[in-house]
Amino acid sequence: MSTFTNGYRNTIKIEMNRSDKNRFKHFNFLVKFDLLFLDLLPKIWRQI
């Protein structure tokens, strides 16, 4: 799990360093995904 999280955080850093017009769209998507993931993780964890 930690490997996935570290790779994911690095992706956010890369997106923050991008200078194209879509940067904020990408970042908003990542934030939504992050919130969704944090919401789903406990539910998935309980089912295992």
C-alpha positions in Angstrom: 0.0 0.0 0.0 2.8 2.4 0.8 4.4 1.9 -2.6 1.1 3.0 -4.3 0.8 6.0 -2.0 4.4 7.1 -2.6 4.0 6.8 -6.4 0.7 8.7 -6.1 2.3 11.5 -4.2 5.1 11.7 -6.7 2.4 12.0 -9.5 0.9 15.0 -7.6 4.4 16.6 -7.4 4.9 16.1 -11.1 1.4 17.6 -11.9 2.2 20.6 -9.7 5.4 21.2 -11.7 3.6 21.1 -15.1 3.1 24.4 -16.8 0.4 23.6 -19.3 -3.1 24.9 -19.4 -4.5 21.5 -18.2 -2.5 21.5 -14.9 -5.4 22.5 -12.7 -7.8 20.1 -14.4 -5.3 17.3 -13.7 -4.8 18.5 -10.1 -8.5 18.7 -9.4 -8.9 15.2 -10.8 -6.2 13.9 -8.5 -7.7 15.6 -5.5 -11.1 14.1 -6.2 -9.5 10.7 -6.7 -7.6 11.2 -3.4 -10.8 12.0 -1.5 -12.7 9.1 -3.2 -9.8 6.7 -2.5 -9.7 7.8 1.2 -13.5 7.3 1.4 -13.4 3.8 -0.3 -10.3 2.5 1.5 -12.1 1.7 4.9 -15.0 0.1 3.1 -12.6 -2.1 1.0 -10.6 -2.9 4.1 -13.7 -4.1 6.0 -14.6 -6.5 3.2 -11.2 -8.2 3.1 
